[in-house]
Each structure stands twice: as structure tokens, then as C-alpha cells.
Amino acid sequence: MHPELRAGFNADFTPEKYATLVRCVNETEKWPADFRISETPIFLTRSFTDEVTRAANEIVALTRTPEFARNAASAIPKGLEVQNEAAHPNFLVVDFAICEERNRLAPRLIELQAFPSLFGFQLLLLGCIRKAYPVIPRSWTSSFGGIKDGAYLNLLRRTIIADSAPENVVLLEIEPEKQKTRIDFAATETLLGIRPVCATKIKKRGRQLFYDRDGREVRIERIYNRVIFDELIRRPDLNLPFRFQDDLDVTWVGHPNWYFRISKHSLPFLKTEHTSPTFFADEFPTSEKIDNYVLKPLYSFAGHGVDMEPTRQKIAAPHAAPDKTGTSDTAPRPPKLPTPLPQISNAVFCLRFQPAVQEGPSS
């Protein structure tokens, strides 16, 4: 951590400035943040930032190899594969913990996902931090790789909108106004002019999709997809006017298949100095001490289903014999979406590690 900037921030911090930050975050967009805003960012030194960047690039490079592609071929659960898959993912987020190892801080991979994160909120939060805490130099940013704010926004626009008009692009989600990430949807609408639309509000004619925009029926050319199948499967009450598996005349940004191909399913195949031992549940070695691991469902989101205290009795519980996606040859397949399978047969064991103590204004 950067000691001089940390000391300067702590000396300048007041509860009133934090209140300014929270007010800025919650009042700038049409929807507030439905999660707690930290009092402070962390300040990474240049050397540590470079190490994290190198670690991420090494992991991403492994996802481009023929061996990884072979392993990823089995990642998509039966019945969930979407047509017209893109050649590569539009987004890839690598999530690190900062751990203390041999008296130094080091990044350790928690998980990764070829799925968008809070890209709009990230820029909103950065602006609010700068407004609330002028002690932080404007040259400091939340973006890696030295990208400036304007270039970041242009890259986001090129990726999501490309050559389409903003009104022909939608941010697709299930009841976006009820999601905890709705502040990101609102910030994205402000930045790019694309609206969050519930999947149940879409209209389908032939291969084309449409939505209502201010009383007009507008064709959808590109879908900025934020729908997570794990949630979709668990919402049998939803009456979708189309199937994700239909042959649709749209461009997916990013394509839903990549959510599965690069995910926790990938962790057992990724081996660098910044990764930890990970095993599929049905391949957990008898020689490993299970107390040293946590059990994570492969395709859940927001930490749902994570078991911090797994036991061998739990993984030995009777269930249909899975393949690496947790699917079963004998499982019934409804016409629209497959029935959720037992979490225990659709999971990975990840080595438990102790993160370093988090920073705070009082540190």
C-alpha cells in the first residue's frame, strides 16, 4: 500500500467528507447504491499494481491456449448453450484477494468470469471519490493499465454499442429495478444512453427482438447481457417471450456461453504462482485436508451457495452422477430451462487462504 497517500488521506478524513461521498453516489443516478460504500479506497503502489497486472495477464493468457479451449468445451450445462457464439469474450474480470505471504502482500486469484462487472458504477464512484476527497491527486484512478477516463468511456462505448444507435442497444436483465447492481445499470444508461430492460418486456417477431421505448417499438440489434442463468432457472414464475437458445438476429455483448466457459469451472485448469489448488467436487483428492478448502457452486453469483465448512459427508451425499458441469444423463429436461441440479455435484473446492487485514481510515 502507498504509505504517503494513506497517511495523507487518514489525516484529512472526516465523517462529513464520507457523507459527501455517499450522498454523491446515491443521488447522482435514478437508483441509489443498495450496498455499503467503503469510507476509503485502497492505494496501491506502482510496483504492486504492476504485479497484479502481470498476474492477471498471465491468467488471461492461459485462457487463450488450445488446452484451455478443450477443457472449456464441457463447461456449458446441457440445455443452456446459446447459438452464434462469439469467437472471444467481450469481457473478462479477474478477481484477486490481497494476502500476506512470507511477510509481503501478494495477489491470489479468487475467481474469474467472462461477464461484465460494474463498469458504469466504477466511473461514477471514481468521480464521487474525487469530489469528496480532494486530497487524492486526480492522477490516481481506479482503472488499470494507465487508461484515462475518456479513453475508458470510449472503449466501453465501442464494445457495447459499436456502430449501432444507442436506442438499438439494451441492457438486458431480470427485473433490473430490483437488482442490487441497479446503480450500475443507471450509470450505464447515463454514460451510454442504453436502457435497462427486463427480459419479460421483450417482444419477438421472427428472429428479431423489440422493446418499448417511450411508446415506440424499437428493434434490438445488440444486447448488453446482464442476465445470469442461475437466477433465470430459479425464477419459474417468469414468462419469457423468447428463449435464449433461439436463433436470434442480435449480437450478444457478451455472449452468454462465455459466462460458463471462463468461470469457476476454469479454476482447476489455471496454474500460476498467483493461483491456488482447486478441484472439482467429484475429484477432490483423499490426500487433501478438506478443512483447508471452501466449496463453491460453479455458476452461482454474488456468493450464493458457498460452503465455508465443507465435509466429506456432504460431498458423499447421494446425487446423480455428474459430468464437469453437474448435468446428468437421467435428469429431466423441461422445454424451456433445465431443472437446477444439486449444488454439491456442480461445484469446486478452492484452497482457503487468509486475506490481509483490510485498510481503513483508522489504520
MARMI-368641 format. One record per residue (C-alpha): residue number from 1; x, y, z. Coordinates in steps of 0.25 Angstrom, whole numbers. Each point is the difference from the previous one (the first is absolute). Example, Ala and Ser with C-alpha at 12.3 -4.5 7.8 and 13.67 -1.06 7.14 Angstrom:
2
pt i->1; x->49; y->-18; z->31
pt i->2; x->6; y->14; z->-2
// end
This chain:
363
pt i->1; x->0; y->0; z->0
pt i->2; x->5; y->14; z->-3
pt i->3; x->4; y->5; z->14
pt i->4; x->0; y->15; z->-3
pt i->5; x->-13; y->1; z->-7
pt i->6; x->-6; y->-9; z->11
pt i->7; x->5; y->9; z->11
pt i->8; x->-5; y->13; z->-7
pt i->9; x->-13; y->-6; z->-2
pt i->10; x->-2; y->-4; z->14
pt i->11; x->4; y->13; z->5
pt i->12; x->-10; y->7; z->-9
pt i->13; x->-11; y->-9; z->2
pt i->14; x->-13; y->5; z->7
pt i->15; x->-14; y->-7; z->2
pt i->16; x->-5; y->12; z->-8
pt i->17; x->8; y->-3; z->-12
pt i->18; x->-4; y->-14; z->0
pt i->19; x->-15; y->5; z->1
pt i->20; x->3; y->8; z->-13
pt i->21; x->5; y->-13; z->-7
pt i->22; x->-12; y->-8; z->4
pt i->23; x->-10; y->12; z->-4
pt i->24; x->7; y->1; z->-13
pt i->25; x->-1; y->-15; z->-3
pt i->26; x->-14; y->-1; z->4
pt i->27; x->-6; y->13; z->-6
pt i->28; x->7; y->1; z->-14
pt i->29; x->-7; y->-11; z->-7
pt i->30; x->-15; y->-4; z->0
pt i->31; x->3; y->-12; z->9
pt i->32; x->9; y->0; z->13
pt i->33; x->10; y->-10; z->4
pt i->34; x->-6; y->-12; z->7
pt i->35; x->13; y->-4; z->7
pt i->36; x->9; y->7; z->9
pt i->37; x->11; y->10; z->-5
pt i->38; x->13; y->-1; z->6
pt i->39; x->6; y->12; z->7
pt i->40; x->13; y->-1; z->-7
pt i->41; x->6; y->-6; z->-13
pt i->42; x->13; y->-8; z->2
pt i->43; x->12; y->7; z->-6
pt i->44; x->9; y->-10; z->-8
pt i->45; x->15; y->3; z->-2
pt i->46; x->5; y->0; z->-15
pt i->47; x->7; y->-13; z->3
pt i->48; x->-12; y->-7; z->6
pt i->49; x->-9; y->5; z->-11
pt i->50; x->10; y->-6; z->-10
pt i->51; x->1; y->-13; z->7
pt i->52; x->-16; y->-1; z->0
pt i->53; x->0; y->4; z->-15
pt i->54; x->11; y->-11; z->-3
pt i->55; x->-8; y->-10; z->8
pt i->56; x->-13; y->3; z->-8
pt i->57; x->7; y->0; z->-13
pt i->58; x->6; y->-14; z->3
pt i->59; x->-13; y->-6; z->3
pt i->60; x->-7; y->6; z->-12
pt i->61; x->11; y->-5; z->-9
pt i->62; x->-3; y->-14; z->5
pt i->63; x->-15; y->1; z->-4
pt i->64; x->5; y->2; z->-14
pt i->65; x->7; y->-13; z->-2
pt i->66; x->-5; y->-12; z->-7
pt i->67; x->0; y->-9; z->13
pt i->68; x->-9; y->10; z->7
pt i->69; x->-9; y->0; z->-12
pt i->70; x->-1; y->-15; z->1
pt i->71; x->-3; y->1; z->15
pt i->72; x->-10; y->11; z->-2
pt i->73; x->-8; y->-8; z->-11
pt i->74; x->-7; y->-8; z->11
pt i->75; x->-4; y->13; z->9
pt i->76; x->-14; y->3; z->-5
pt i->77; x->-11; y->-8; z->6
pt i->78; x->-9; y->-8; z->-9
pt i->79; x->-11; y->9; z->-5
pt i->80; x->6; y->13; z->3
pt i->81; x->9; y->2; z->-13
pt i->82; x->-3; y->12; z->-8
pt i->83; x->2; y->1; z->-15
pt i->84; x->9; y->9; z->-8
pt i->85; x->11; y->0; z->11
pt i->86; x->11; y->11; z->-2
pt i->87; x->14; y->-4; z->-2
pt i->88; x->5; y->6; z->13
pt i->89; x->-7; y->6; z->12
pt i->90; x->-2; y->15; z->0
pt i->91; x->2; y->1; z->15
pt i->92; x->10; y->-7; z->9
pt i->93; x->0; y->3; z->15
pt i->94; x->11; y->-5; z->9
pt i->95; x->-2; y->0; z->15
pt i->96; x->11; y->0; z->10
pt i->97; x->2; y->0; z->15
pt i->98; x->11; y->7; z->6
pt i->99; x->7; y->-10; z->9
pt i->100; x->12; y->1; z->9
pt i->101; x->11; y->-10; z->-4
pt i->102; x->14; y->-1; z->6
pt i->103; x->-2; y->14; z->6
pt i->104; x->-4; y->6; z->-13
pt i->105; x->-13; y->3; z->-7
pt i->106; x->-3; y->-8; z->-12
pt i->107; x->-13; y->-2; z->-9
pt i->108; x->-7; y->-13; z->0
pt i->109; x->-10; y->-4; z->-10
pt i->110; x->-14; y->-1; z->6
pt i->111; x->-8; y->-3; z->-13
pt i->112; x->-2; y->6; z->-14
pt i->113; x->-11; y->2; z->-9
pt i->114; x->-3; y->3; z->-15
pt i->115; x->-11; y->9; z->4
pt i->116; x->-2; y->15; z->2
pt i->117; x->2; y->6; z->13
pt i->118; x->-4; y->14; z->6
pt i->119; x->7; y->8; z->-12
pt i->120; x->-9; y->12; z->1
pt i->121; x->-1; y->1; z->15
pt i->122; x->16; y->-1; z->0
pt i->123; x->1; y->13; z->-7
pt i->124; x->-12; y->6; z->8
pt i->125; x->7; y->-4; z->13
pt i->126; x->14; y->6; z->-5
pt i->127; x->-7; y->13; z->-2
pt i->128; x->-7; y->0; z->13
pt i->129; x->13; y->-3; z->8
pt i->130; x->8; y->11; z->-7
pt i->131; x->-11; y->10; z->4
pt i->132; x->-1; y->-5; z->14
pt i->133; x->15; y->-1; z->2
pt i->134; x->8; y->10; z->-7
pt i->135; x->12; y->-4; z->8
pt i->136; x->1; y->-12; z->-10
pt i->137; x->8; y->5; z->-13
pt i->138; x->-8; y->0; z->-12
pt i->139; x->11; y->-9; z->-7
pt i->140; x->-5; y->-11; z->9
pt i->141; x->-10; y->-9; z->-7
pt i->142; x->-8; y->-13; z->2
pt i->143; x->4; y->-5; z->-14
pt i->144; x->12; y->-9; z->-2
pt i->145; x->9; y->2; z->-12
pt i->146; x->1; y->15; z->1
pt i->147; x->-13; y->2; z->-8
pt i->148; x->-6; y->14; z->2
pt i->149; x->-14; y->3; z->3
pt i->150; x->-4; y->4; z->-14
pt i->151; x->7; y->-12; z->-7
pt i->152; x->-7; y->-9; z->10
pt i->153; x->-13; y->5; z->-4
pt i->154; x->3; y->-1; z->-15
pt i->155; x->4; y->-14; z->2
pt i->156; x->-12; y->-3; z->7
pt i->157; x->-9; y->6; z->-10
pt i->158; x->8; y->-7; z->-12
pt i->159; x->-2; y->-13; z->7
pt i->160; x->-15; y->1; z->4
pt i->161; x->-6; y->9; z->-11
pt i->162; x->10; y->-2; z->-11
pt i->163; x->-6; y->6; z->-13
pt i->164; x->-15; y->-1; z->5
pt i->165; x->-8; y->12; z->5
pt i->166; x->-1; y->0; z->15
pt i->167; x->-15; y->-3; z->-1
pt i->168; x->2; y->-13; z->-8
pt i->169; x->8; y->-5; z->12
pt i->170; x->-6; y->-5; z->13
pt i->171; x->6; y->-4; z->14
pt i->172; x->-8; y->-13; z->2
pt i->173; x->-3; y->-5; z->14
pt i->174; x->-10; y->-6; z->8
pt i->175; x->-8; y->11; z->7
pt i->176; x->11; y->10; z->0
pt i->177; x->-6; y->9; z->9
pt i->178; x->0; y->-10; z->11
pt i->179; x->15; y->-5; z->-2
pt i->180; x->11; y->5; z->10
pt i->181; x->8; y->4; z->-11
pt i->182; x->-11; y->9; z->-6
pt i->183; x->9; y->13; z->3
pt i->184; x->10; y->-6; z->-10
pt i->185; x->-12; y->-1; z->-10
pt i->186; x->-4; y->14; z->2
pt i->187; x->14; y->5; z->-1
pt i->188; x->2; y->-7; z->-13
pt i->189; x->-13; y->6; z->-6
pt i->190; x->5; y->14; z->4
pt i->191; x->14; y->-3; z->-6
pt i->192; x->-4; y->-8; z->-13
pt i->193; x->-15; y->4; z->-2
pt i->194; x->-4; y->-15; z->1
pt i->195; x->-12; y->-4; z->8
pt i->196; x->-1; y->-12; z->10
pt i->197; x->-12; y->-9; z->-5
pt i->198; x->-6; y->-12; z->7
pt i->199; x->1; y->-13; z->-8
pt i->200; x->-15; y->-1; z->2
pt i->201; x->-3; y->13; z->-7
pt i->202; x->7; y->-4; z->-13
pt i->203; x->-9; y->-3; z->-13
pt i->204; x->4; y->-10; z->-10
pt i->205; x->-4; y->-1; z->-15
pt i->206; x->7; y->-10; z->-8
pt i->207; x->15; y->1; z->3
pt i->208; x->-1; y->14; z->5
pt i->209; x->-2; y->6; z->13
pt i->210; x->-6; y->13; z->4
pt i->211; x->-3; y->9; z->13
pt i->212; x->-9; y->12; z->3
pt i->213; x->8; y->13; z->1
pt i->214; x->-9; y->12; z->3
pt i->215; x->-12; y->-6; z->-7
pt i->216; x->8; y->-5; z->-12
pt i->217; x->3; y->-14; z->-4
pt i->218; x->15; y->0; z->-2
pt i->219; x->8; y->-11; z->-6
pt i->220; x->11; y->-6; z->8
pt i->221; x->14; y->-2; z->-7
pt i->222; x->9; y->-2; z->12
pt i->223; x->-2; y->-6; z->13
pt i->224; x->9; y->4; z->12
pt i->225; x->-3; y->-12; z->8
pt i->226; x->-1; y->0; z->15
pt i->227; x->-9; y->-12; z->1
pt i->228; x->6; y->-11; z->9
pt i->229; x->-6; y->-14; z->-4
pt i->230; x->1; y->-4; z->15
pt i->231; x->-10; y->10; z->3
pt i->232; x->-9; y->-2; z->-12
pt i->233; x->-1; y->-15; z->3
pt i->234; x->-5; y->3; z->14
pt i->235; x->-11; y->9; z->-5
pt i->236; x->-10; y->-9; z->-6
pt i->237; x->-11; y->11; z->2
pt i->238; x->7; y->8; z->-12
pt i->239; x->-8; y->-1; z->-13
pt i->240; x->11; y->3; z->-10
pt i->241; x->-5; y->3; z->-14
pt i->242; x->13; y->-6; z->-6
pt i->243; x->10; y->-10; z->3
pt i->244; x->15; y->3; z->1
pt i->245; x->2; y->-13; z->-8
pt i->246; x->-8; y->5; z->-12
pt i->247; x->7; y->4; z->-12
pt i->248; x->-1; y->15; z->2
pt i->249; x->4; y->12; z->-10
pt i->250; x->8; y->7; z->11
pt i->251; x->14; y->2; z->5
pt i->252; x->3; y->-4; z->14
pt i->253; x->10; y->8; z->8
pt i->254; x->5; y->-8; z->6
pt i->255; x->-5; y->-13; z->-5
pt i->256; x->-7; y->-9; z->11
pt i->257; x->9; y->-12; z->-3
pt i->258; x->12; y->7; z->5
pt i->259; x->-6; y->1; z->14
pt i->260; x->2; y->-15; z->1
pt i->261; x->13; y->-2; z->-8
pt i->262; x->8; y->10; z->9
pt i->263; x->-5; y->-2; z->14
pt i->264; x->2; y->-8; z->13
pt i->265; x->0; y->-12; z->-10
pt i->266; x->14; y->6; z->-5
pt i->267; x->7; y->0; z->14
pt i->268; x->5; y->-14; z->0
pt i->269; x->7; y->2; z->-13
pt i->270; x->7; y->13; z->3
pt i->271; x->13; y->-2; z->7
pt i->272; x->9; y->12; z->2
pt i->273; x->8; y->6; z->13
pt i->274; x->-13; y->8; z->2
pt i->275; x->-10; y->-11; z->0
pt i->276; x->-3; y->-10; z->11
pt i->277; x->-4; y->-15; z->-1
pt i->278; x->-14; y->-3; z->-5
pt i->279; x->-7; y->-13; z->-2
pt i->280; x->-14; y->-4; z->-6
pt i->281; x->-9; y->-5; z->11
pt i->282; x->0; y->-14; z->-5
pt i->283; x->16; y->0; z->-2
pt i->284; x->4; y->5; z->14
pt i->285; x->12; y->-8; z->4
pt i->286; x->-1; y->-9; z->12
pt i->287; x->14; y->5; z->4
pt i->288; x->-5; y->15; z->2
pt i->289; x->-5; y->5; z->13
pt i->290; x->-14; y->5; z->-3
pt i->291; x->1; y->10; z->11
pt i->292; x->10; y->8; z->-8
pt i->293; x->-11; y->2; z->-11
pt i->294; x->-13; y->7; z->-3
pt i->295; x->-10; y->-5; z->-10
pt i->296; x->-6; y->9; z->-11
pt i->297; x->-11; y->-3; z->-9
pt i->298; x->5; y->1; z->-15
pt i->299; x->-10; y->10; z->-5
pt i->300; x->-7; y->7; z->11
pt i->301; x->2; y->15; z->2
pt i->302; x->2; y->10; z->12
pt i->303; x->6; y->-10; z->9
pt i->304; x->-13; y->-9; z->0
pt i->305; x->2; y->-14; z->4
pt i->306; x->14; y->1; z->5
pt i->307; x->3; y->-10; z->11
pt i->308; x->11; y->5; z->10
pt i->309; x->0; y->-13; z->8
pt i->310; x->-1; y->-12; z->-10
pt i->311; x->1; y->-14; z->5
pt i->312; x->3; y->-13; z->-7
pt i->313; x->-14; y->-5; z->5
pt i->314; x->-6; y->12; z->-8
pt i->315; x->7; y->-4; z->-13
pt i->316; x->-4; y->-15; z->2
pt i->317; x->-15; y->3; z->0
pt i->318; x->-8; y->-7; z->-10
pt i->319; x->-2; y->7; z->-13
pt i->320; x->0; y->-3; z->-15
pt i->321; x->14; y->-2; z->-6
pt i->322; x->4; y->13; z->-6
pt i->323; x->10; y->4; z->-11
pt i->324; x->8; y->12; z->2
pt i->325; x->-12; y->9; z->-2
pt i->326; x->-8; y->-7; z->10
pt i->327; x->-10; y->-5; z->-10
pt i->328; x->-6; y->-14; z->0
pt i->329; x->-3; y->-9; z->-11
pt i->330; x->-13; y->-4; z->7
pt i->331; x->-5; y->14; z->4
pt i->332; x->-13; y->4; z->-6
pt i->333; x->1; y->12; z->-10
pt i->334; x->-12; y->9; z->0
pt i->335; x->-3; y->7; z->-13
pt i->336; x->6; y->14; z->4
pt i->337; x->10; y->-1; z->11
pt i->338; x->7; y->-12; z->7
pt i->339; x->-4; y->-3; z->14
pt i->340; x->11; y->5; z->10
pt i->341; x->9; y->-12; z->4
pt i->342; x->6; y->-3; z->14
pt i->343; x->10; y->11; z->3
pt i->344; x->9; y->-10; z->6
pt i->345; x->2; y->-7; z->-13
pt i->346; x->3; y->13; z->-7
pt i->347; x->11; y->6; z->8
pt i->348; x->15; y->2; z->2
pt i->349; x->9; y->-1; z->12
pt i->350; x->8; y->13; z->2
pt i->351; x->12; y->0; z->9
pt i->352; x->-4; y->9; z->12
pt i->353; x->10; y->12; z->3
pt i->354; x->0; y->11; z->9
pt i->355; x->-1; y->14; z->-6
pt i->356; x->9; y->11; z->6
pt i->357; x->-7; y->9; z->10
pt i->358; x->-8; y->11; z->-8
pt i->359; x->4; y->14; z->0
pt i->360; x->-9; y->11; z->6
pt i->361; x->1; y->14; z->5
pt i->362; x->4; y->-4; z->14
pt i->363; x->12; y->-8; z->-5
// end
